[in-house]
Amino acid sequence: MIRMKQIFFMVLLTVLVGCVTTQKAARPNSPKISSKEAARIAQEFANRENLQDEFVIAKPAKIKKELTLGSNPHWIWQVYFPSKERSRLKFYKNTFLMIEVNASHGTVENWSRR
């Protein structure tokens, strides 16, 4: 019986020490701008970079909200614009311009051709 109490005490102590020492994960900020606002910011950026020659900037094809992880987790809006060359061929996979807009600050973080 004493051995059982010792084992129970050691398990309880291990669990409590483990719970105290675990660090809480950083929580991302909630998005402050809407998807429409992110699309407008992305359109302004694409026009500033003269990307309207390659891509259809008038209306985004898709807008996704993504959570970036790491030391500074935060929400971003990924705004996709279709390519002008392949916009007529609906059955063929389009190449897209993807612009990432920070959902809390409203700044462009990254952009790429996909």
Stockholm file with secondary structure:
# STOCKHOLM 1.0

chainA/1-114         MIRMKQIFFMVLLTVLVGCVTTQKAARPNSPKISSKEAARIAQEFANRENLQDEFVIAKPAKIKKELTLGSNPHWIWQVYFPSKERSRLKFYKNTFLMIEVNASHGTVENWSRR
#=GR chainA/1-114 SS CHHHHHHHHHHHHHHHHHHHHCCCCCCCCCCCSCHHHHHHHHHHHHHHTTCTTTBCCSSCSEEEEEEECSSSCEEEEEEEEEBSTTSSCTTSCCCEEEEEEETTTCCEEEEEEC
#=GC SS_cons         CHHHHHHHHHHHHHHHHHHHHCCCCCCCCCCCSCHHHHHHHHHHHHHHTTCTTTBCCSSCSEEEEEEECSSSCEEEEEEEEEBSTTSSCTTSCCCEEEEEEETTTCCEEEEEEC
//
